[in-house]
């Protein structure tokens, strides 16, 4: 999270823009995902799984940025304590948001635990993180499918809330493996972000930032193409789709198409190893991880290449976007509140049969974007941080101090 009270480092403006892109994508996934006939909208299909993955990769970049000072001083303990404290606060915020009863799956609690898990990993060398990320991308989907099969569950928790804390074992298991955004899977995105963040800090000039951006775009395209190709070869060329149709789906083409093209529930479908080859969003399969990670790298790289050092006029034009992007936790939380409040207002005005536009429509999507831009503009004009970002940062800094130095 960048600080709105000080000038944004030139090459970090691209990250705020990328965060805004991720937020807008998630808004679309939540507010313009269905047509009146219940079918998936084009934009809903485009952003499904991809916007949240971009958000997670950017979280990994943020981990590098917030710990760079402590690690530069050689205070590894401070870096770990800071991330754990930040993660706990984010986790608690997520549990509160989940309690609101939104009709969307709130990702914040999962991100909080992701920060805690990444805390000790930030001390490892980059090559070890790359190896760990590759291992998780290859083996993680197999383990996740096996665990859910052994437990007899497709998934246990969508949006964790404070009431789930009454069953801590189930809550932790859901956050790590059996929930809709399992940390064991999303850690891959976080590690990709750490690698990008470290490369970003090594870029000492505008030219180097542009070169890094171009490399990310090329690497992202290759990764996404590889994921799509692997899935296509397994399912369409080698007969996997037909085998699933005759076996698992028992000839029900619509059922199979739904599970192959709609959004998953955090892991490969239980019941057949062929599901590990599907590229369905939110399934955490290797093809899915390759495609979504590749798209995230491409978006970040493109913005780095295009906006490595925005001038004053450019920053003024982009001020609302940069402001919203610098406060993603606050903006996302306001969005979750809106997904609860808007339908309630519609019920008061029209009764239970209120127009479907209050659940899913381009107007609802634009309304959420407008609120985000207004909030971002206000934060930048008054040189403020997002309130939730300020809270997380304050707790993290306090935790980073050695016990003897605390008042």
Secondary structure, 3 states (H helix, E strand, C coil): CCCCCCCCCHHHHHHHHHHHHHHHHHHHHHHCCECCCCCECHHHHHHCCHHHHHHHHHHHHHHHHHHHHHHHCCCHHHHHHHHHHHHHHHHHHHHHHHHCCCCCCCCHHHHHHHHHHHHHHCCCCHHHHHHHHHHHHHHHHHHHHHHHHHHCCCCCCCCCCHHHHHHHHHHHHHHHHHCCCCHHHHHHHHHHHHHHHHHHHHCCCHHHHHHHHHHHHHHHHHHHHHHHHHHHHHHHHCCHHHHHHHCCCCCCHHHHHHHHHCCCCCCCCCCCHHHHHCCCCCCCCHHHHHHHHHHHHHHHHHHHHHCCCCCHHHHHHCHHHHHHHCCHHHHHHHHHHHHHHHHHHHHHHHCCCCCHHHCCCHHHHHHHHHHHHHHHHHHHHCCCCCHHHHHHHHHHHHHHCCHHHCC
